[in-house]
Amino acid sequence: MTTGTATPYRSGLRGGRDGFACLLHAEWTKFRTVRGWMIGMVVAALVTVLLGLLSASGSHSSCGGPNDVCPAVPVGPGGEAVDDKFYFVHRSLTGDGSITARVNSMTGRIRKPDVTPGVRDVVNGVVPWAKAGVMVKDGTRQGSAYSATMVTGGHGVRMQYNFTGDVAGRPGGVSKESPRWLRLTRSGEELTGYESADGTHWTRVGVARPAGLPVTVQVGLFVASPGDLTVRRADFGGSIEQNRFAEATAVFDQVSLQGKVSSGTWSRDDIGVTESPDGSLHHPGGFEESGGRYTVTGVGDIAPLADGQRIENTLSGALTGLIVVIVVAVMFITAEYGRGMIRTSLLASPRRGRVPAAKAVVVGAVTFVAGLAAAGVVVPVGKRILRANGNYVLPVSPLTEVRVVVGFAALLAVAAVFALALGALFRHSVAAVTAAIVVIVVPHILATASVLPVGVAQWLLRLTPAAGFAIQQSLPEYPQVLGNYAPSAGYYPLAPWAGLAVFCGYAALALGLAVLRIRRRDA
């Protein structure tokens, strides 16, 4: 009798990286040979593009008659759209120097909702971000570089520069009983803001180095007052914003200038003032000088602008495309359970956890490519359509636009991995697809449709996988600008990459649970 040693079975797949690479190739071969899955990814990209372009084509805007041309929107030094409207009393300053002034009072008027139809309800008061102070600016062109030290209606002393920069000083308002001294000093490219309660003891507020300031600048007093913004929920979802007229008036005295300053009288400019249809100025500011006292009245704001279309508005087909991706990703794994082929796939790898991991890589990569192609088309083309229809599309930096496009592709890819993991957990297509839609799509719709209180909506977008949609937000929230910072207005409670990270965490957790279940039940 001949005896010998039995040779144990060894998988044909090589271990380590080579083994996983072969597994990836096998899963990719499965995916591309099933025509329905490939068609599904193409459909997801197409519906994202077509619905986005259809929405852009249906959005029209005008500034009066069909032949009227909308005024150009100012652009700040950083390339962002800005609101640059205020009253400016100024002189030329060449080289280094400073301006010092005491703000004795700041009063104003605010239009409230009319109690009696046709009768204006105007009350005394100032809005929280009304501002008055001293400024250094590159001329009087809207959007030019500047730095200012100011008192505000409800946020104390601030130093602001180039529209997006904001540094807080001491809290508290200004009144005849409690005036505030302000100073702004230029030394080379550096501007330093100071405040004082008595004109003797000074506290530094902040330092700014606004790019683009020439040797000769304009230095002086300014006043601005943004409108009184209120937001209410509409009867059938959504929200209604009302931005009503508000103006502010500040009284300055003990104004002094240091440095090479132009002589003569003060120049005065109502920066950004517009004309009414009859040719008169619409809500003009004003200036009066008497015995060393300067009374300045202004309306408008000096801040980033958020009123306009955004590049992410072109991704209105994202939810539909996302649902298609979810269906394809779930079918990619549940089809094998339905046909009883999952054991064959698991036997192909000595480590069972590698199979769902390989499937996740494949479906995530394919989805990312499809999403990148869709966003790469619909965002730039949608922008052109919106502009052709008279809409103003708020400009963003090239890096922000790339982040929105790539981030959208990443959002779809993470959703695909998450849906695949749910498919492995539920092992039933309908249950997995339903679960994915309930935890991803539904929270996003509820949070952005104004059917929930803002606080609840924000928590939904912090704690659920829907947090990932934050990656699409192109404009940040500016604390120094009064706005409707709600999910219904396109603002998410988490930063773009932080929101996507939350979604990635859910996908990783779901995939880990799926691997654990496969190891236990399919052993």
Order of alpha helices (4+ residues) and beta strands (2+ residues): alpha-alpha-beta-beta-beta-beta-beta-beta-beta-beta-beta-beta-beta-beta-beta-beta-beta-beta-beta-beta-beta-beta-alpha-alpha-alpha-alpha-alpha-alpha-alpha-alpha
